[in-house]
Amino acid sequence: MAEIRHYPFVSHLRSDPTSWVQHQHHGKVRHAGAGQSFWFQPRTAALAEVPLDDREQTVLFHARTSDFQDVTVASTVTFRVQDPTVAVVRTDFGISPHKGRWNAAPLETLGGLLSELAQQPAVDLIAGMDLAEALAHGIGPIRSRVAAALAADERLHERGLTVTDVRVVSVRTDPEVERAMQVETRERIQSEADKATFERRALAVERESAIAENELASKIEIARREQELVAQHGRNERLRATEQAAADEIASTASAEAKRTVGQAEADAQAALLAAYDAVGRETLLALALKDVAEHLPAITNLTVTPDLLTEALARLTGSDRR
C-alpha cells in the first residue's frame, strides 16, 4: 500500500514500483502512474491505488460427474491488472487520503469474479466425465478448458485484467468412494502381480525342465559314447588277438619247419656217416669207436699193457691172426 504522511494543510504520498496510483483534484487527474510520489490536499484529493504484480486466487468448487458422483476441484488462478486506467474505473480501487487503505475490497471482488468464471467451464467439462475418468485424467482437460475460457472472457478484458496461469491441484471425491475404488484397483494390481508371479514360476519350471532335459541328453550322449568306446575297445582287442594268433601260428609253422629241416639235415648226416662207416673195415670202425670212447673216458694216469694185449692189438693192426 501507498505510504501517506500528513503535514499541516498538506499530505505526502509515496507508492511502490508495483503499485499504480492515481490522484484526482476537483475531478481532474493530477498524478497517475507506478511509483508515484507527490503532495496533495486530503480534503480535495481523490486517490486510487491499483496493484500491478501477479496475484493468485484459489478456486475451490464442487461438481458432479456423469455417473452422479460429487467431486471437489482445487485450483489456482494467477492474474494481474494489465490496464490500470480501465481497472480503476470498473472496480473500486479508491484509498483513504488519511489512512492510505482501500475503501472497499477490490481484490476480493476480482477474485470472486475469477472464481465464478473459472468454475463454469470446469463444471460443464466434469459433467461429461464419469468418476473414474475425472479422478484419473481430469486435471489436464480441466486446466486447459478453464485457461481457454478465462483467456477469451470479455468481462476480464473490460476490467483491465489478464490471466497468466491456471493450475489444477487436485480432483477428489468422497473418501469412502475413493477407498472403494482403491480396493478395486488394489485387487486388480494384486491380480496382475499374482499373474506375473505365476508366469515367472512357470518360466522357472520350464527353464529347470529344459536344464534337466539337457543334463539327461548329456548323460545319454556320454553313455552312448562310452558304449561306442567299449565296443571299439573290444574290436581292438579281438583284432589284436587275431593278429597275435596269426603271428603265433606263423611262428609255430616256422619253428616246425625249422625242426623238420634240422631233423632232415641230421638224418642225412647220420645216413652219410653210416654210409661212410659201411665203406670202411671192421678194424677201422673199432679204432674209431675206441677213439670216441677214449674221448669220453676220464683221465688215465697209469696204463699197464700186457704182452698178450699188445700182441693181439698188433695182430689186428697188421691184419694177421694169432695162432
C-alpha atoms as a printed R data frame, in Angstrom:
    type eleno elety resid chain resno       x        y       z
1   ATOM     1    CA   MET     A     1   0.000    0.000   0.000
2   ATOM     2    CA   ALA     A     2   0.988    3.602  -0.535
3   ATOM     3    CA   GLU     A     3   2.694    5.427   2.314
4   ATOM     4    CA   ILE     A     4   0.994    8.701   3.297
5   ATOM     5    CA   ARG     A     5   2.491   11.221   5.671
6   ATOM     6    CA   HIS     A     6   0.475   14.161   6.972
7   ATOM     7    CA   TYR     A     7   1.702   17.675   7.492
8   ATOM     8    CA   PRO     A     8  -0.184   20.885   8.334
9   ATOM     9    CA   PHE     A     9  -2.641   21.614   5.499
10  ATOM    10    CA   VAL     A    10  -0.975   19.081   3.115
11  ATOM    11    CA   SER     A    11  -0.021   15.406   2.937
12  ATOM    12    CA   HIS     A    12   2.631   13.458   1.014
13  ATOM    13    CA   LEU     A    13   2.090   10.107  -0.775
14  ATOM    14    CA   ARG     A    14   4.819    7.705  -1.873
15  ATOM    15    CA   SER     A    15   3.944    4.467  -3.694
16  ATOM    16    CA   ASP     A    16   5.847    1.288  -4.592
17  ATOM    17    CA   PRO     A    17   7.016    0.476  -8.148
18  ATOM    18    CA   THR     A    18   4.477   -2.374  -8.244
19  ATOM    19    CA   SER     A    19   1.545   -0.068  -7.457
20  ATOM    20    CA   TRP     A    20  -0.176    2.230  -9.868
21  ATOM    21    CA   VAL     A    21  -1.555    5.370  -8.144
22  ATOM    22    CA   GLN     A    22  -3.966    7.994  -9.460
23  ATOM    23    CA   HIS     A    23  -4.560   11.432  -7.879
24  ATOM    24    CA   GLN     A    24  -7.592   13.482  -8.875
25  ATOM    25    CA   HIS     A    25  -8.270   17.044  -7.726
26  ATOM    26    CA   HIS     A    26 -11.693   18.552  -8.433
27  ATOM    27    CA   GLY     A    27 -12.332   15.705 -10.936
28  ATOM    28    CA   LYS     A    28  -9.096   16.240 -12.852
29  ATOM    29    CA   VAL     A    29  -6.206   13.773 -12.875
30  ATOM    30    CA   ARG     A    30  -3.159   15.449 -11.409
31  ATOM    31    CA   HIS     A    31  -0.890   12.393 -10.977
32  ATOM    32    CA   ALA     A    32  -1.088    8.861 -12.403
33  ATOM    33    CA   GLY     A    33   1.476    6.085 -12.734
34  ATOM    34    CA   ALA     A    34   3.543    3.479 -10.914
35  ATOM    35    CA   GLY     A    35   5.942    4.513  -8.168
36  ATOM    36    CA   GLN     A    36   4.440    8.000  -7.806
37  ATOM    37    CA   SER     A    37   5.430   10.477  -5.113
38  ATOM    38    CA   PHE     A    38   3.546   13.750  -4.720
39  ATOM    39    CA   TRP     A    39   1.924   16.283  -2.358
40  ATOM    40    CA   PHE     A    40  -1.841   16.634  -2.107
41  ATOM    41    CA   GLN     A    41  -4.573   18.167  -0.012
42  ATOM    42    CA   PRO     A    42  -6.559   15.451   1.797
43  ATOM    43    CA   ARG     A    43  -9.838   17.390   1.727
44  ATOM    44    CA   THR     A    44  -9.983   17.797  -2.052
45  ATOM    45    CA   ALA     A    45  -7.990   14.735  -3.251
46  ATOM    46    CA   ALA     A    46  -9.434   11.517  -4.662
47  ATOM    47    CA   LEU     A    47  -6.837    8.734  -4.558
48  ATOM    48    CA   ALA     A    48  -6.814    5.233  -6.108
49  ATOM    49    CA   GLU     A    49  -4.167    2.509  -5.944
50  ATOM    50    CA   VAL     A    50  -4.060   -0.484  -8.273
51  ATOM    51    CA   PRO     A    51  -1.511   -3.325  -7.664
52  ATOM    52    CA   LEU     A    52   0.429   -4.326 -10.788
53  ATOM    53    CA   ASP     A    53   2.081   -7.501  -9.514
54  ATOM    54    CA   ASP     A    54   0.722  -11.011 -10.092
55  ATOM    55    CA   ARG     A    55  -1.987  -12.177  -7.733
56  ATOM    56    CA   GLU     A    56  -3.163  -15.706  -7.035
57  ATOM    57    CA   GLN     A    57  -6.774  -16.643  -6.487
58  ATOM    58    CA   THR     A    58  -7.611  -20.034  -5.023
59  ATOM    59    CA   VAL     A    59 -10.646  -21.593  -6.680
60  ATOM    60    CA   LEU     A    60 -12.269  -24.483  -4.810
61  ATOM    61    CA   PHE     A    61 -15.601  -25.802  -6.035
62  ATOM    62    CA   HIS     A    62 -17.766  -28.913  -6.295
63  ATOM    63    CA   ALA     A    63 -19.051  -30.601  -9.443
64  ATOM    64    CA   ARG     A    64 -20.977  -33.742 -10.397
65  ATOM    65    CA   THR     A    65 -19.841  -36.374 -12.853
66  ATOM    66    CA   SER     A    66 -21.934  -38.167 -15.455
67  ATOM    67    CA   ASP     A    67 -22.471  -41.083 -13.056
68  ATOM    68    CA   PHE     A    68 -23.813  -38.679 -10.391
69  ATOM    69    CA   GLN     A    69 -20.762  -38.651  -8.165
70  ATOM    70    CA   ASP     A    70 -19.626  -35.470  -6.399
71  ATOM    71    CA   VAL     A    71 -16.051  -34.319  -6.896
72  ATOM    72    CA   THR     A    72 -14.094  -31.432  -5.443
73  ATOM    73    CA   VAL     A    73 -11.739  -29.467  -7.671
74  ATOM    74    CA   ALA     A    74  -8.924  -27.437  -6.141
75  ATOM    75    CA   SER     A    75  -7.220  -24.972  -8.479
76  ATOM    76    CA   THR     A    76  -5.329  -21.696  -8.516
77  ATOM    77    CA   VAL     A    77  -5.716  -18.819 -10.996
78  ATOM    78    CA   THR     A    78  -2.904  -16.292 -11.362
79  ATOM    79    CA   PHE     A    79  -3.878  -12.884 -12.719
80  ATOM    80    CA   ARG     A    80  -2.703   -9.297 -12.853
81  ATOM    81    CA   VAL     A    81  -4.042   -5.873 -13.801
82  ATOM    82    CA   GLN     A    82  -2.926   -5.219 -17.357
83  ATOM    83    CA   ASP     A    83  -4.636   -1.819 -17.845
84  ATOM    84    CA   PRO     A    84  -4.950    0.065 -14.534
85  ATOM    85    CA   THR     A    85  -6.715    3.030 -16.142
86  ATOM    86    CA   VAL     A    86  -9.561    0.697 -17.094
87  ATOM    87    CA   ALA     A    87  -9.471   -1.255 -13.825
88  ATOM    88    CA   VAL     A    88  -9.706    1.871 -11.677
89  ATOM    89    CA   VAL     A    89 -12.912    2.856 -13.494
90  ATOM    90    CA   ARG     A    90 -14.619   -0.576 -13.426
91  ATOM    91    CA   THR     A    91 -13.562   -1.580  -9.901
92  ATOM    92    CA   ASP     A    92 -13.356    0.466  -6.718
93  ATOM    93    CA   PHE     A    93  -9.612    0.813  -6.014
94  ATOM    94    CA   GLY     A    94 -10.073    4.091  -4.118
95  ATOM    95    CA   ILE     A    95  -7.952    4.583  -0.985
96  ATOM    96    CA   SER     A    96  -8.480    6.851   2.005
97  ATOM    97    CA   PRO     A    97  -6.375   10.043   1.778
98  ATOM    98    CA   HIS     A    98  -5.904    9.868   5.542
99  ATOM    99    CA   LYS     A    99  -5.002    6.226   6.161
100 ATOM   100    CA   GLY     A   100  -3.910    5.036   2.687
101 ATOM   101    CA   ARG     A   101  -6.136    1.965   2.812
102 ATOM   102    CA   TRP     A   102  -8.693    0.778   0.279
103 ATOM   103    CA   ASN     A   103 -12.187    1.988   0.882
104 ATOM   104    CA   ALA     A   104 -13.574   -1.343  -0.399
105 ATOM   105    CA   ALA     A   105 -12.167   -4.827  -1.115
106 ATOM   106    CA   PRO     A   106 -11.281   -4.701  -4.842
107 ATOM   107    CA   LEU     A   107  -9.080   -7.793  -4.865
108 ATOM   108    CA   GLU     A   108 -11.780   -9.878  -3.208
109 ATOM   109    CA   THR     A   109 -14.254   -8.628  -5.790
110 ATOM   110    CA   LEU     A   110 -11.963   -9.589  -8.649
111 ATOM   111    CA   GLY     A   111 -11.173  -12.918  -7.003
112 ATOM   112    CA   GLY     A   112 -14.869  -13.738  -6.724
113 ATOM   113    CA   LEU     A   113 -15.353  -12.877 -10.367
114 ATOM   114    CA   LEU     A   114 -12.454  -15.118 -11.402
115 ATOM   115    CA   SER     A   115 -13.791  -17.975  -9.279
116 ATOM   116    CA   GLU     A   116 -17.188  -17.775 -10.922
117 ATOM   117    CA   LEU     A   117 -15.731  -17.556 -14.398
118 ATOM   118    CA   ALA     A   118 -13.373  -20.496 -13.767
119 ATOM   119    CA   GLN     A   119 -15.973  -22.777 -12.228
120 ATOM   120    CA   GLN     A   120 -18.479  -22.814 -15.079
121 ATOM   121    CA   PRO     A   121 -16.331  -24.376 -17.833
122 ATOM   122    CA   ALA     A   122 -14.885  -26.867 -15.337
123 ATOM   123    CA   VAL     A   123 -18.347  -27.928 -14.166
124 ATOM   124    CA   ASP     A   124 -19.514  -28.367 -17.757
125 ATOM   125    CA   LEU     A   125 -16.494  -30.499 -18.583
126 ATOM   126    CA   ILE     A   126 -16.790  -32.721 -15.495
127 ATOM   127    CA   ALA     A   127 -20.475  -33.306 -16.217
128 ATOM   128    CA   GLY     A   128 -19.426  -35.239 -19.325
129 ATOM   129    CA   MET     A   129 -16.977  -37.497 -17.457
130 ATOM   130    CA   ASP     A   130 -17.558  -40.481 -15.241
131 ATOM   131    CA   LEU     A   131 -15.959  -40.578 -11.820
132 ATOM   132    CA   ALA     A   132 -13.045  -42.824 -12.750
133 ATOM   133    CA   GLU     A   133 -12.138  -40.671 -15.757
134 ATOM   134    CA   ALA     A   134 -12.433  -37.442 -13.766
135 ATOM   135    CA   LEU     A   135 -10.186  -38.729 -10.992
136 ATOM   136    CA   ALA     A   136  -7.620  -40.350 -13.274
137 ATOM   137    CA   HIS     A   137  -7.419  -37.943 -16.221
138 ATOM   138    CA   GLY     A   138  -9.431  -34.868 -15.295
139 ATOM   139    CA   ILE     A   139  -6.689  -32.480 -14.184
140 ATOM   140    CA   GLY     A   140  -5.210  -31.785 -17.623
141 ATOM   141    CA   PRO     A   141  -8.501  -31.248 -19.513
142 ATOM   142    CA   ILE     A   142  -9.933  -29.096 -16.713
143 ATOM   143    CA   ARG     A   143  -6.841  -26.862 -16.680
144 ATOM   144    CA   SER     A   144  -6.925  -26.440 -20.453
145 ATOM   145    CA   ARG     A   145 -10.657  -25.716 -20.534
146 ATOM   146    CA   VAL     A   146 -10.509  -23.155 -17.722
147 ATOM   147    CA   ALA     A   147  -7.428  -21.381 -19.143
148 ATOM   148    CA   ALA     A   148  -9.039  -21.113 -22.587
149 ATOM   149    CA   ALA     A   149 -12.334  -19.823 -21.138
150 ATOM   150    CA   LEU     A   150 -10.665  -17.147 -18.982
151 ATOM   151    CA   ALA     A   151  -8.406  -16.007 -21.826
152 ATOM   152    CA   ALA     A   152 -11.426  -15.444 -24.070
153 ATOM   153    CA   ASP     A   153 -13.757  -13.888 -21.476
154 ATOM   154    CA   GLU     A   154 -14.591  -10.274 -22.319
155 ATOM   155    CA   ARG     A   155 -15.583   -9.436 -18.768
156 ATOM   156    CA   LEU     A   156 -11.996   -9.708 -17.662
157 ATOM   157    CA   HIS     A   157 -10.750   -7.552 -20.529
158 ATOM   158    CA   GLU     A   158 -13.380   -4.946 -19.687
159 ATOM   159    CA   ARG     A   159 -11.919   -4.739 -16.190
160 ATOM   160    CA   GLY     A   160  -8.341   -4.482 -17.436
161 ATOM   161    CA   LEU     A   161  -7.405   -7.960 -16.162
162 ATOM   162    CA   THR     A   162  -5.409  -10.772 -17.760
163 ATOM   163    CA   VAL     A   163  -4.919  -14.352 -16.571
164 ATOM   164    CA   THR     A   164  -1.307  -15.516 -16.652
165 ATOM   165    CA   ASP     A   165  -1.622  -19.064 -15.316
166 ATOM   166    CA   VAL     A   166  -4.153  -21.720 -14.319
167 ATOM   167    CA   ARG     A   167  -3.222  -24.682 -12.136
168 ATOM   168    CA   VAL     A   168  -5.499  -27.548 -11.126
169 ATOM   169    CA   VAL     A   169  -4.115  -29.053  -7.954
170 ATOM   170    CA   SER     A   170  -6.458  -31.986  -7.446
171 ATOM   171    CA   VAL     A   171  -9.735  -33.621  -8.302
172 ATOM   172    CA   ARG     A   172 -11.069  -35.540  -5.294
173 ATOM   173    CA   THR     A   173 -14.255  -37.315  -4.341
174 ATOM   174    CA   ASP     A   174 -15.750  -38.646  -1.129
175 ATOM   175    CA   PRO     A   175 -13.125  -40.546   0.917
176 ATOM   176    CA   GLU     A   176 -15.307  -43.654   1.171
177 ATOM   177    CA   VAL     A   177 -15.779  -43.740  -2.592
178 ATOM   178    CA   GLU     A   178 -12.058  -43.285  -3.092
179 ATOM   179    CA   ARG     A   179 -11.323  -46.158  -0.721
180 ATOM   180    CA   ALA     A   180 -13.793  -48.371  -2.571
181 ATOM   181    CA   MET     A   181 -12.145  -47.515  -5.885
182 ATOM   182    CA   GLN     A   182  -8.731  -48.078  -4.351
183 ATOM   183    CA   VAL     A   183  -9.816  -51.549  -3.219
184 ATOM   184    CA   GLU     A   184 -10.784  -52.432  -6.777
185 ATOM   185    CA   THR     A   185  -7.528  -51.022  -8.073
186 ATOM   186    CA   ARG     A   186  -5.530  -52.860  -5.415
187 ATOM   187    CA   GLU     A   187  -7.268  -56.125  -6.301
188 ATOM   188    CA   ARG     A   188  -6.525  -55.605  -9.975
189 ATOM   189    CA   ILE     A   189  -2.896  -54.764  -9.235
190 ATOM   190    CA   GLN     A   190  -2.629  -57.760  -6.911
191 ATOM   191    CA   SER     A   191  -4.170  -59.969  -9.582
192 ATOM   192    CA   GLU     A   192  -1.672  -58.703 -12.132
193 ATOM   193    CA   ALA     A   193   1.139  -59.205  -9.628
194 ATOM   194    CA   ASP     A   194  -0.047  -62.780  -8.930
195 ATOM   195    CA   LYS     A   195  -0.266  -63.416 -12.667
196 ATOM   196    CA   ALA     A   196   3.251  -62.102 -13.130
197 ATOM   197    CA   THR     A   197   4.434  -64.292 -10.227
198 ATOM   198    CA   PHE     A   198   2.790  -67.374 -11.718
199 ATOM   199    CA   GLU     A   199   4.306  -66.592 -15.107
200 ATOM   200    CA   ARG     A   200   7.736  -66.233 -13.523
201 ATOM   201    CA   ARG     A   201   7.293  -69.533 -11.700
202 ATOM   202    CA   ALA     A   202   6.090  -71.266 -14.863
203 ATOM   203    CA   LEU     A   203   9.067  -69.848 -16.729
204 ATOM   204    CA   ALA     A   204  11.389  -71.004 -13.959
205 ATOM   205    CA   VAL     A   205   9.874  -74.515 -14.055
206 ATOM   206    CA   GLU     A   206  10.175  -74.551 -17.825
207 ATOM   207    CA   ARG     A   207  13.801  -73.490 -17.596
208 ATOM   208    CA   GLU     A   208  14.505  -76.108 -14.925
209 ATOM   209    CA   SER     A   209  12.834  -78.755 -17.112
210 ATOM   210    CA   ALA     A   210  14.934  -77.643 -20.066
211 ATOM   211    CA   ILE     A   211  18.066  -77.823 -17.929
212 ATOM   212    CA   ALA     A   212  17.096  -81.307 -16.699
213 ATOM   213    CA   GLU     A   213  16.435  -82.435 -20.271
214 ATOM   214    CA   ASN     A   214  19.812  -81.064 -21.346
215 ATOM   215    CA   GLU     A   215  21.510  -82.889 -18.485
216 ATOM   216    CA   LEU     A   216  19.687  -86.139 -19.358
217 ATOM   217    CA   ALA     A   217  20.590  -85.728 -23.019
218 ATOM   218    CA   SER     A   218  24.197  -85.126 -21.992
219 ATOM   219    CA   LYS     A   219  24.197  -88.271 -19.838
220 ATOM   220    CA   ILE     A   220  22.668  -90.302 -22.676
221 ATOM   221    CA   GLU     A   221  25.256  -88.967 -25.085
222 ATOM   222    CA   ILE     A   222  28.054  -89.766 -22.631
223 ATOM   223    CA   ALA     A   223  26.666  -93.294 -22.127
224 ATOM   224    CA   ARG     A   224  26.409  -93.781 -25.897
225 ATOM   225    CA   ARG     A   225  29.968  -92.636 -26.380
226 ATOM   226    CA   GLU     A   226  31.137  -94.924 -23.557
227 ATOM   227    CA   GLN     A   227  29.290  -97.808 -25.239
228 ATOM   228    CA   GLU     A   228  30.950  -96.990 -28.543
229 ATOM   229    CA   LEU     A   229  34.294  -96.764 -26.728
230 ATOM   230    CA   VAL     A   230  33.796 -100.197 -25.104
231 ATOM   231    CA   ALA     A   231  32.710 -101.689 -28.426
232 ATOM   232    CA   GLN     A   232  35.718 -100.187 -30.175
233 ATOM   233    CA   HIS     A   233  37.960 -101.438 -27.394
234 ATOM   234    CA   GLY     A   234  36.506 -104.941 -27.834
235 ATOM   235    CA   ARG     A   235  37.049 -104.780 -31.572
236 ATOM   236    CA   ASN     A   236  40.611 -103.641 -30.982
237 ATOM   237    CA   GLU     A   237  41.200 -106.499 -28.538
238 ATOM   238    CA   ARG     A   238  39.710 -109.060 -30.975
239 ATOM   239    CA   LEU     A   239  41.849 -107.686 -33.790
240 ATOM   240    CA   ARG     A   240  44.895 -107.765 -31.564
241 ATOM   241    CA   ALA     A   241  44.132 -111.368 -30.523
242 ATOM   242    CA   THR     A   242  43.557 -112.368 -34.166
243 ATOM   243    CA   GLU     A   243  46.821 -110.813 -35.211
244 ATOM   244    CA   GLN     A   244  48.625 -112.434 -32.264
245 ATOM   245    CA   ALA     A   245  47.141 -115.838 -33.124
246 ATOM   246    CA   ALA     A   246  48.207 -115.386 -36.714
247 ATOM   247    CA   ALA     A   247  51.675 -114.389 -35.594
248 ATOM   248    CA   ASP     A   248  51.865 -117.379 -33.207
249 ATOM   249    CA   GLU     A   249  50.699 -119.683 -35.996
250 ATOM   250    CA   ILE     A   250  53.330 -118.308 -38.331
251 ATOM   251    CA   ALA     A   251  55.970 -118.657 -35.609
252 ATOM   252    CA   SER     A   252  54.853 -122.238 -34.848
253 ATOM   253    CA   THR     A   253  54.876 -123.123 -38.528
254 ATOM   254    CA   ALA     A   254  58.315 -121.627 -38.931
255 ATOM   255    CA   SER     A   255  59.586 -123.481 -35.831
256 ATOM   256    CA   ALA     A   256  58.178 -126.766 -37.057
257 ATOM   257    CA   GLU     A   257  59.660 -126.213 -40.480
258 ATOM   258    CA   ALA     A   258  62.997 -125.398 -38.912
259 ATOM   259    CA   LYS     A   259  62.839 -128.533 -36.767
260 ATOM   260    CA   ARG     A   260  61.961 -130.614 -39.793
261 ATOM   261    CA   THR     A   261  64.834 -129.071 -41.711
262 ATOM   262    CA   VAL     A   262  67.250 -129.649 -38.829
263 ATOM   263    CA   GLY     A   263  65.970 -133.209 -38.346
264 ATOM   264    CA   GLN     A   264  66.290 -133.889 -42.053
265 ATOM   265    CA   ALA     A   265  69.781 -132.500 -42.034
266 ATOM   266    CA   GLU     A   266  70.692 -134.625 -39.013
267 ATOM   267    CA   ALA     A   267  69.120 -137.655 -40.660
268 ATOM   268    CA   ASP     A   268  71.047 -137.004 -43.827
269 ATOM   269    CA   ALA     A   269  74.222 -136.557 -41.824
270 ATOM   270    CA   GLN     A   270  73.614 -139.841 -39.969
271 ATOM   271    CA   ALA     A   271  72.877 -141.570 -43.237
272 ATOM   272    CA   ALA     A   272  76.052 -140.203 -44.761
273 ATOM   273    CA   LEU     A   273  78.001 -141.248 -41.647
274 ATOM   274    CA   LEU     A   274  76.554 -144.715 -41.710
275 ATOM   275    CA   ALA     A   275  77.338 -144.971 -45.408
276 ATOM   276    CA   ALA     A   276  80.879 -143.917 -44.641
277 ATOM   277    CA   TYR     A   277  81.084 -146.450 -41.822
278 ATOM   278    CA   ASP     A   278  79.791 -149.106 -44.121
279 ATOM   279    CA   ALA     A   279  82.599 -148.429 -46.580
280 ATOM   280    CA   VAL     A   280  85.468 -148.935 -44.068
281 ATOM   281    CA   GLY     A   281  86.631 -152.096 -42.426
282 ATOM   282    CA   ARG     A   282  85.813 -153.587 -39.098
283 ATOM   283    CA   GLU     A   283  89.153 -152.670 -37.629
284 ATOM   284    CA   THR     A   284  88.801 -149.067 -38.660
285 ATOM   285    CA   LEU     A   285  85.380 -148.845 -37.065
286 ATOM   286    CA   LEU     A   286  86.785 -150.374 -33.916
287 ATOM   287    CA   ALA     A   287  89.533 -147.838 -33.843
288 ATOM   288    CA   LEU     A   288  87.141 -145.021 -34.294
289 ATOM   289    CA   ALA     A   289  84.966 -146.412 -31.548
290 ATOM   290    CA   LEU     A   290  87.936 -146.650 -29.245
291 ATOM   291    CA   LYS     A   291  88.858 -143.140 -30.133
292 ATOM   292    CA   ASP     A   292  85.357 -141.947 -29.376
293 ATOM   293    CA   VAL     A   293  85.304 -143.882 -26.126
294 ATOM   294    CA   ALA     A   294  88.691 -142.515 -25.224
295 ATOM   295    CA   GLU     A   295  87.425 -139.012 -25.675
296 ATOM   296    CA   HIS     A   296  84.685 -139.665 -23.181
297 ATOM   297    CA   LEU     A   297  86.742 -141.617 -20.622
298 ATOM   298    CA   PRO     A   298  88.126 -139.948 -17.538
299 ATOM   299    CA   ALA     A   299  91.794 -139.100 -17.435
300 ATOM   300    CA   ILE     A   300  94.109 -142.189 -17.204
301 ATOM   301    CA   THR     A   301  97.190 -141.716 -15.068
302 ATOM   302    CA   ASN     A   302  98.830 -145.165 -15.442
303 ATOM   303    CA   LEU     A   303  98.259 -147.731 -18.234
304 ATOM   304    CA   THR     A   304  99.578 -151.250 -17.969
305 ATOM   305    CA   VAL     A   305  99.920 -153.092 -21.303
306 ATOM   306    CA   THR     A   306 100.450 -156.857 -21.089
307 ATOM   307    CA   PRO     A   307 102.250 -158.772 -23.734
308 ATOM   308    CA   ASP     A   308  99.140 -160.586 -24.699
309 ATOM   309    CA   LEU     A   309  97.140 -157.476 -25.211
310 ATOM   310    CA   LEU     A   310  99.919 -155.825 -27.190
311 ATOM   311    CA   THR     A   311 100.379 -158.909 -29.350
312 ATOM   312    CA   GLU     A   312  96.640 -159.061 -30.123
313 ATOM   313    CA   ALA     A   313  96.450 -155.367 -30.942
314 ATOM   314    CA   LEU     A   314  99.440 -155.516 -33.257
315 ATOM   315    CA   ALA     A   315  97.999 -158.531 -34.921
316 ATOM   316    CA   ARG     A   316  94.759 -156.721 -35.557
317 ATOM   317    CA   LEU     A   317  96.565 -153.686 -36.948
318 ATOM   318    CA   THR     A   318  98.739 -155.858 -39.238
319 ATOM   319    CA   GLY     A   319  95.798 -157.923 -40.307
320 ATOM   320    CA   SER     A   320  97.272 -161.287 -39.191
321 ATOM   321    CA   ASP     A   321  95.512 -163.835 -36.966
322 ATOM   322    CA   ARG     A   322  97.090 -165.015 -33.784
323 ATOM   323    CA   ARG     A   323  97.722 -168.676 -33.925
